[in-house]
């Protein structure tokens, strides 16, 4: 696919960021972090088998996309430069939560632009969803489709991207540490272009004592995704019905840890947490959307989450049955 000049991301994209190629995204990513030390840490943990320097990193199929778009490249550079200044504020974990919330969109701009570039291109994309109950989506939809199945219908069917592959390696009950331990089997062996991660809803059972370990593991996971050639997309947890699952009372704090790491690593996210609090602030309304009355999304909630993902990726269409559900 020959590409000349540049074109804007569809309306609604973060802060007017222009189109960038996947190769440009990776160059930005390697420039915007201490890749050598992070890579060494992952190799030592057995998550990567190649000790080559970032400049000699194996070429992922996504990088084969044609070069170009000088205007988009300059715009993306500006985004990352601005994001780096904000990252410094969260390294000591003291940035206020409300400030983090206002910066989520701008900090994730380069990653989101790269995903949109994949959707606009003709090369088949491998989408991988992994994590916990939210992603696995079995046993709680009464035979209806999960959010990942709805995503496949929208992308492979309605958008006519039949060559795309949608993989689900989510495991109900899993934690961030369990995903990291099985990363090669569940993520890297598929060589995904985009990795959507849902975690926190089980991790929070460790309470205050588990917060630091959760933060470190999330950092390692995001590093692992990028070093494996994928673009991370984080799906924040939804609120749970605390009276029926007291051991998850620390979930809000774990969500805030995820928010801080999203800002720190410039990762785009689907914010289920705030969306639920805006639409269904009452705990009884939350419970009504949980299949088990505790934590598991019912079919309607899976449909709603799919719609949030589509809006984030700017492929939501109110006339689409995949986007709004059956009439």
C-alpha positions, 0 to 999 in steps of 0.5 A: 500500500503506497502512502503519500502525504498525510491524512488526519485521524477521524474526528474525535481523535485526541488533541488533533494528532495527525496520522502516524505509521506503525514504524513511526510509533515504534521509533517514538516509543523507543525514544521516549523511554529507557528501553535498554534498561527495561529490556534488560530487566525483562530478559532477566525475568525470562520474558524476552529471549533476545538481548539485542539493543532496541536499535536492533530489535527484530522487525515486527510485521507492523513495522513493515508498513510504508514510511512517510507522513512528515507532518504526522511525524512532527505532530506525534513527536510533539505529543510524546515530548509533552507526554514525557514532561507529564510522566516525570510528575507520576514517577514518585506516584504523587500526582493527584488522581483528578489531574491524572484523569484529565491527562489520560487522553493526551498521554495516550495519543501516540498509541491511539494514533498507531491503532487507528493507523492499523484500522485505516490500513489494508494489512490484516491485524492481529488483535489479542484480548487477555487478562481476567473475567471481563475478557474471558466472558464465559459463564455469565452471558446466558449464551449471548456474546461477550465483548470480545466476540462482539468486537470480532463481529464489528471488525471482521464482519461489519468493517469487512476486515475478514483478514484480521484475527481476534484472539481471546486468552483471558482467564477468569480469576486471573491476576496480573502476576499470573498473566506475566508468568504465562506471557509467552504462551498467552501473548507473545507467541501470537505476535499480536499487533494490539493487546487489550489487557483487563486486570485489577478485579482479582488483584485487588483482593490482596488489599493494601499489601499487594498494591506495590507488587501490582504496580510493578507487575503492570509496568512489566506487562506493558513493557513486555507487550511493547517489546514483543511488538504489540501496542497495549490498550488497557481496559479499566475494571468496572465497579463491583457490588462490594456488599457481596464481595468484601474482599474486593473493597480495595478495587478503587485504589487498584484502578488508580494505580492503573490510571497512574501507569497509563499516564506514565507509559502513554497507554490508551485506555477504555475507562469502564470505571468512570463510565459506570459511575456516570451512568449507574452511580447507585450500587443497586444499578451496578448489581443489576448489570452483574450476572452473579450479583457480584463481579461478572458482567452480564450480556447487556454489560458486555454489549455496553463494554464493546460499545466503549471499545468501539468509541475509543477506536472511533469505529462506533456506529449507532446504526450497527447491531454490533455497536448497539446490540440487537433491537 
